[in-house]
Structures are given as C-alpha cells and as structure tokens.
Amino acid sequence: MKPETTNDVPFTEADYTYGKPQDRIVKLLQLGFSRDDVFHDIYKKCAMSIRTKKDKQELANIIAQIDDISVFSKGTIPKGA
C-alpha cells in the first residue's frame, strides 16, 4: 500500500546512520511516487547541499537514471523547485 506522501515514509535508524540519498530515491520510486515527488522530498531533506541550478539538474538526472536504470537518462527540474 502506497503512503499518501513521501513524508509518510519513515527513516529507519540505518537510514540516519548509513543512508545515502540514492537509497531513499530507490525506496520512494519503488513505492510508486513520481519523479517530481521524489525530487521535492530529497531537495527538502538535502537543501544544504543543493544550492545551484546545476545541483538541481544533477539531482533530477540521478532520479531519472535510477528510475530508468540508465546512466544516459536526463531528468527535468520540477516547477517550483
């Protein structure tokens, strides 16, 4: 059963200790969240390290690459980000 929002997907102790953003991206995509939802979730939780448009594009690309299982995929930055 898909949670209503990404905020409903809890962090485990292992996520806090060993987690990487890629782990959460995979988990959220597997739960059926859209790339835009995943982008906003990761952006909100990692805002200190995502500052420029280039950083945002790199995040969008990582999400697309994981979702498509292709290192050649390019993502789009969602509106409002």
Phi and psi in degrees as a GROMACS rama.xvg file:
@    title "Ramachandran Plot"
@    xaxis  label "Phi"
@    yaxis  label "Psi"
@TYPE xy
-75.291  130.563  LYS-2
-62.9025  156.809  PRO-3
-68.4802  -40.8228  GLU-4
-134.02  166.081  THR-5
-66.396  -24.3639  THR-6
-66.3962  -20.0901  ASN-7
-82.1148  -3.5794  ASP-8
-94.8483  106.097  VAL-9
-73.3133  157.051  PRO-10
-88.5062  137.905  PHE-11
-93.0337  169.367  THR-12
-59.1508  -37.78  GLU-13
-65.0275  -36.163  ALA-14
-60.8105  -42.8277  ASP-15
-68.4132  -37.1659  TYR-16
-82.2893  -46.907  THR-17
-118.401  -9.14164  TYR-18
-62.4117  150.291  GLY-19
-125.774  153.871  LYS-20
-54.7306  -34.144  PRO-21
-61.048  -35.5711  GLN-22
-63.1262  -43.1784  ASP-23
-69.4784  -37.628  ARG-24
-58.3838  -47.8468  ILE-25
-60.5498  -46.6609  VAL-26
-59.8874  -46.0635  LYS-27
-67.7361  -40.35  LEU-28
-64.6303  -39.7389  LEU-29
-65.4357  -29.7676  GLN-30
-78.0632  -7.9224  LEU-31
100.025  11.9522  GLY-32
-76.0561  149.519  PHE-33
-73.5106  163.967  SER-34
-59.4687  -38.7207  ARG-35
-63.581  -43.0328  ASP-36
-61.2011  -43.4895  ASP-37
-64.7877  -43.7778  VAL-38
-56.8248  -50.6859  PHE-39
-62.7622  -38.1729  HIS-40
-63.2761  -50.5469  ASP-41
-67.0296  -41.1754  ILE-42
-59.7519  -43.8817  TYR-43
-64.8868  -38.8382  LYS-44
-82.9281  -18.7818  LYS-45
-122.22  26.8039  CYS-46
-56.5504  -29.1143  ALA-47
-65.2542  -28.648  MET-48
-102.935  -3.89743  SER-49
-117.022  97.6652  ILE-50
-115.562  -38.1991  ARG-51
-102.934  169.034  THR-52
-62.2237  -35.0894  LYS-53
-62.6338  -42.216  LYS-54
-61.7402  -42.4052  ASP-55
-64.0626  -40.7596  LYS-56
-65.6299  -40.1667  GLN-57
-62.4841  -40.1912  GLU-58
-63.6655  -46.3269  LEU-59
-59.3569  -39.546  ALA-60
-65.9235  -42.0385  ASN-61
-61.2045  -44.3084  ILE-62
-61.2961  -45.1662  ILE-63
-64.0822  -42.0739  ALA-64
-63.8231  -40.5841  GLN-65
-67.9994  -43.1536  ILE-66
-65.9221  -41.4438  ASP-67
-87.246  -11.4273  ASP-68
54.3532  50.7035  ILE-69
-149.673  125.461  SER-70
-71.8795  -7.78985  VAL-71
-93.772  -6.79939  PHE-72
-68.6552  143.518  SER-73
-118.172  132.592  LYS-74
-97.3665  171.555  GLY-75
-119.321  143.309  THR-76
-76.6991  125.88  ILE-77
-65.7972  152.492  PRO-78
-62.7622  143.153  LYS-79
86.7104  4.18984  GLY-80
